[in-house]
Amino acid sequence: MSVASWLVSKVKNWQIKREMGYPYAESRPDKQIAYVFDINKCIACQTCSVACKTTWTSGKGQEVMFWNNVETKPYGGYPLRWDLNILKRLNGQSWDKDGTYTGKTVFEAAPQGERVLGWLPGEEDYSYPNIGEDECSEIVERGDFFSGIHKVWMFYLARICNHCTYPACLAACPRKAIYKRKEDGIVLVDQSRCRGYRECVRACPYKKTFFNLVTRISEKCIGCYPLVEKGEQPRCVTTCIGKIRLQGFLSKPDSPRKDNPIDFLVYYKRVALPLYPQFGLEPNVYYIPPVHVPREFLYQMFGPGVDNAIETYRNAKNDKELLAVFMLFGSTNKIIHSFKVEKEYALGFDNSGELLARVPVYIRPYFDKKNGTYRHNIP
């Protein structure tokens, strides 16, 4: 595959199962901040968005900044058409049967003279953070009813900065103002170096780098690193009332740990998938795909692992270890580094082996005799 001359390095991208061109040599952090979002449980209450906004982006020039947002697919997106614009520019994507991506990444498809295939949103693109909210894929006709397969569908997609292994914002910055921390993989902007060229905004395919019109510099999600450094999970995670989020640290692809809950979900069970892996950034926010959405739509968003992820998720009730990890979502504000199942309980531990959470592992009966009501379980 011919690539631009500036792609001086070949780096291994495990999500697309091949090497790809990138301007810098591979340099994975000691540990990589990562998240898993179970979007089957997201109700778009926007508590995460509000928590993030009130904590980090309530100042002047930050009015249109949503480091965390929840959008409704298939029609929602913030900024407008953030994903459609990049997908159109990539002009189609293809995967081999073994899961190898055979198309070009945003680095390899970059036009002559540019480092990343990108686009710069206009001012109006940031004017509608709730566009498409709760809009279904089709009109619900009179007499339609749910019969096990959703003819008409929608789902909520929670989004933050992916703190990518190969950040496009970092690759594009001519000032080298963006850097990735060696100790935890968090991607940050050195605002003393930034001159507001907005190349990072243009380059990020997820559009999670923002330009402050007052300070004239770029800003982005900082992974709540003051909390992470204290061993606590970020604000968007701990405030989630649906308990759809888990933050931890992902091991390097060649040395996963089965007792690490993030590794277990991503590497071992492969139930949590990256968003648009074909972009080539190796993002570190992983999603459990919605089970009721047409597969073709999900293949485009999460790659060829969708079928396995959904089957594994549906079978969680028969997999005690997997169920235990799901029970640990939202169980503590501390970062869980390891877990185990002990009798009927899921146990979560910090980096020193201290117990953080002890949660019962069980499936609720369909009919609750005590309360005389029916209770459903997500899987």
Secondary structure, DSSP 4 states (H G I P E B T S, - for coil): ----TT--EEEEETTTTEEEEESS-----SSEEEEEEETTS-----HHHHHHHHHH--STT-TT--SSEEEEETT--SSTTHHHHHHHHHT---B-TTS-B-S--TTTTPPTT-SS------GGGGS-TTTTTT--SS---TT---SSS-SS--EEEEE-----SS-HHHHH-TT--EEE-TTT--EEE-TTT-----HHHHH-TT--EEE-TTT-SEEE--TTHHHHTTTB--HHHHT-TT--EEEEEEPPTTS--TTSHHHIIIIIS--SEESSGGGSS--SEEEE--TTS-HHHHHHHH-TTHHHHHHHHHTGGG-HHHHHHHHHTTS-SBPP-EEEEETTEEEEE-TTS-EEEEEE-----SEETTTTEE-----
